[in-house]
Amino acid sequence: MTSSNPAEIGTGMYDVEAVRADFPILSRTMHDKPLAFLDSAASAQKPRQVIDAVSDVYEREYANVHRGLYQISEAVTARYEGTRDIIRDFIGAAHSHEIIFTRNATESINLIAYSFGRNFLKEGDEVVITELEHHANIVPWQMLRDEKGIVLKVAPITDDGELIMSAFEDLLGPKTKLVAVAQMSNVLGTILPIEDIIHRAHAVGAKVLIDGCQAVTHFPVDVQALGCDFYVFSGHKLYGPSGIGVLYGREELLNAMPPFMGGGDMISSVTFEKSTWAKLPHKFEAGTPAIAQAIGLGAAIEYVNGLGLDAIGAHEQDLLNYATQQLSSVDGLRIIGTAPNKASVISFMLDYAHPHDIATIIDRAGVAVRAGHHCAQPLMQRMDVPATTRASLGLYNNRADIDALVRALGEVQEFFG
Amino acid sequence: MSDDLRELYQEVILDHGKNPRNFHESDGATNEARGNNPLCGDQLVIYLKLDADGNVEDASFLGKGCAICMASASMMTDLLKGRSGEEAKHMFDAFHHMCTGEGDDVELEEDVEKLKVLSGVREFPTRVKCATLPWHTMVAALSGENEISTE
């Protein structure tokens, strides 16, 4: 490994400027303005340690994994498989073979819908989701509904963006076979009470899938303590490369589930009459995987661990409070998503400008935000907005980024106010 | 404030965006179509009232969208009235070419030259669809289709 240690955080103080120095892209400009990158909930930037880990693979020891009988193939296989141990420890799984590599969380959820859903759910069985889900945790279940005749039930949220627990509980019953919920909303920032959700779902015998895409970047997760059956997230939101994602499943469930895709790497033996499957985790990993990307994700997790998720979370919470306060002073601005328990995401509306116009104008001021429906159209309808502008925070954001956003919104007001 | 932003958001556009003309359902529309831009969530409905020969007697729209989309729909519905279906499609070709540089090299006719205020979108590739969505929807309505999507 050529990666150096993550920025020193000092004694209890989170040194965000040192952290920023680890991210080469943050020193560039956009439209000749310093880049204020406030779109990490869509995809996060990469620290030098991740970039170096990926290029190191290609420069020094790239070969296919699990096949080559030569030194560099063995070395890269060890690094690739070693990443599973890093992820196991990061989310508190019992075994490394419970960590399945996918392309992203979307593929992880589709894998569950395809393999678990098609084989263990039958007509009339119920899957419960919530109103604040990303399309990735809606559409696969609709496809399964159309194919198998399962029933999809949607738990409502309040105007503030909180799950209504009593209504959620009312949806649970003997037919509930799976509860699939986001741990944190990508639009509203709401953190869901998943301990409670898991407890209640298990009480009726349902399995639980947690979409941890937004959550794993902000606070520590322990899948065994939570007791969830499946946990999924993407590497690219966790400061790792795109093209690599994770599915955690309890061993017993993964063993019972048939493969998702057939091909190389996932078999034990193949004849034209019959093939037998490899053991976990390779049963679910057909074909040559995203080798360098997986190793890059390992480097990203080590980077995050080096800073400490508690320290990162505290920094982001402080910045979220600052941003909420500063944005609240902008004329005509309304924040969408005001749950007391939220993290790192601020969606908002200006009553005189459309999100798309806002994004275009502030882009010219060097501020990168997302405008649109954020792959959550049902949630947009629930909140009665066509789209929002979303500023989302990562571990490298600082007050100057927020100040740039607020200043740029002043220019929007010049045009439209 | 950068010049291309001022070029994009000219006074005329801001005015049409804030106070869109023909922003209502149509009495006796013969053709209507719904347009969606899934990227940003813009949605609008174009209403056309065609006479027996296919000439546009009246045009209006409803919907939610950004300033560019609203201004484009507002100006388009203003200019459509009294034109033949053929002329409307010619206008579409010229407008589309102006915004994207694609398609046949058709110039805007003199009497619709005011649409040139929307040409600023050429400098903003992600915003071209905002300007063209009402036009694609209008062509769909003329052809008797009910729904289009820009993606």
Contacts between the chains, C-beta under 8 A, distances in Angstrom:
chain1	res1	chain2	res2	distance
A	31	B	2	6.9
A	353	B	67	7.4
A	354	B	65	6.8
A	354	B	66	3.9
A	354	B	67	6.2
A	355	B	40	7.4
A	355	B	66	7.6
A	356	B	40	4.8
A	356	B	42	7.5
A	356	B	65	8.0
A	356	B	66	3.9
A	356	B	68	7.7
A	356	B	127	7.3
A	356	B	130	6.4
A	357	B	9	7.6
A	357	B	66	4.9
A	357	B	67	5.0
A	357	B	68	7.3
A	360	B	5	7.6
A	360	B	8	7.3
A	360	B	124	6.2
A	360	B	126	7.6
A	360	B	127	6.1
A	361	B	5	6.2
A	361	B	9	7.8
A	364	B	1	7.8
A	364	B	2	4.8
A	364	B	4	7.7
A	364	B	5	5.4
A	371	B	40	6.7
A	372	B	39	6.3
A	372	B	40	4.8
A	372	B	41	5.9
A	373	B	38	8.0
A	373	B	40	7.6
A	373	B	41	4.4
A	377	B	41	7.2
A	380	B	41	6.5
A	386	B	41	4.8
A	386	B	42	7.3
A	386	B	43	7.1
A	386	B	64	4.4
A	386	B	65	7.8
A	387	B	40	5.8
A	387	B	41	4.1
A	387	B	42	7.9
A	411	B	1	6.1
A	414	B	1	7.2
A	415	B	5	8.0
A	415	B	9	5.4
A	415	B	14	6.7
A	416	B	14	7.1
A	416	B	18	7.9
A	416	B	67	7.3
